[in-house]
Amino acid sequence: MVKYQEVKDGIIFPRGSKNDAYAAVFTGQSYLEALASAPNGREHVGNVTFEPGCRNHWHVHTEGYQILLVTGGEGLYQEEGKPARLLHPGDVVVTDKGVKHWHGATKDAWFVHLAITSGASEFLEAVTDQEYSYAQETAKAD
């Protein structure tokens, strides 16, 4: 199990506050620290921390893309119709506009990533416990 103290020891950016603004589109507890926004207001960078088992709902970026830079812990990323990826510090994920996906912590580990997001996002249904368990069991590291 990757404990928070282990992840915290390597954190460069603050964990942030409980992610109450997006709590309705997460299963479990996440934390968000907004780091920067572009002058045009379209691109944002945030440090997102997930407690073990926490994940966001399926979602799409409707007007742009998202880049995830994994900085701590162990996580999962899955695009609809594809196998889940097991993520570790140093991994990078690029999600194109309109691709339905989700990401979050594994069941036994904290997970931290920087999210660079361009444009609006549309959150959809929750990742079911069955989907999450299957992703957990079958995820492959890149």
N, C-alpha and C positions, 0 to 999 in steps of 0.2 A: 504494500500500500504506500503510495506517495503521499506523505503527510504535508499539511500546509507549511510547517516550519521548513521542510526541505525545499519547497517551492519558493517560500519567502526569502530564504537565504540567497537565492539567485535573481530575485526581482530587481529590475532596474527602475521601473516605473511604479508609482503607487497603486495599491490594489483598488482603491476607490471605495465608494459607498455601496450599500446594498442597491441593486439595480431595480429599484421600485418602478421606474418609468416603463420598463419593459417586462415586469414580473408576469404579466398576463400571457406572454408569449415564450415563457421558459417553464420547464419542469425542473423544480429544484431551485437552489439559491445561487444567484450570480452577483457579481460586483462589477461596477463600471467606473472607470476614470477617463473622462474626456480629455484628450491630450492636445488636439489641434483641429482647427477647421480651416479650409482654404478660404481666401478672401471672397470667392464667388459663392460660398456657402454650400457647394455641392459635394465636396470631399471632406471626409471626417476621419480622424484617427482616434481610436479608443483602446484602452487596455481593459480587456475583459477577463475576469477570473471566475472560474466555475468550481463550486464545491463538488466532491465526488458524486457521480450520478446525475449531475445537472446537465441539461441540454436545452437548446432553443428549439422552437417548433420548425417544421418544414417552412421554408421561405424562398422567395425569389427576389433578386435585385432587378427592379422593373425599368430602371433608367440608366443603369451603369453596371458596375462590377464590384467585387470585393476581393481583397488580398488579406490572407491570414498569415501572420508571422508567429510561429509557435515559440514561446519563450520559457515555458515551464510546465512541468508535470507530464500527464499523459492524456490524450484526447482521441476523439473519433470525428471523422468527417465522412458524410455520405451524400452522394448525388442520387436522385431518384433513378432506379433501375440499374444501379451499379453497386458493387461491393463496397463496404465501408473501408476507410483507411485508418490505420492506427497512427497517431501523431505524437511526435516527441520534440523536444527543443531543437530548433534549427530547421524544422520542416516548414515549407511554404506551400500554401494552397491558393490558387487563383480560380475564382468562380466568375464565369462570364454572365452577362446580362441574360435574364430569363431562365437560368438553370435552377430547378427546384432542388434544395439541399437542406442539410442541418449539420450542426456541429456541437460538441460538448465534451465533458469529462467522461473518462471511463468510470465504472462503478466504484473502483477502489482508489481513485487518484484525484487530486486537485489538477486543474488544467488552466493555463494562462496563454492568451494570444493577443497580439496587437491586431486590430481589425482596421483596415484601410478601406473605406467604403465610399463609392461614388454614386450619387443619386439615391432615389427612394427605394425602399424595400417593402414587400408585401408579405406579411406573415400568414401562414395557412394553418392546417390542423397540427395538433401535437404529435410528436413521435410517440407511438404507442409503446407500452412496456415490452410487447412482443418484438416490435421492430428494433427497439434498443437492445434487448437481450441478444437477438440474432446478430446484430451489428457487432456487439461486444465479442461474441463467440467466433465470428468469422473474419474480423478485421485483419488486414495484412499491412505490415509496415512497408513503406517504400524504401 
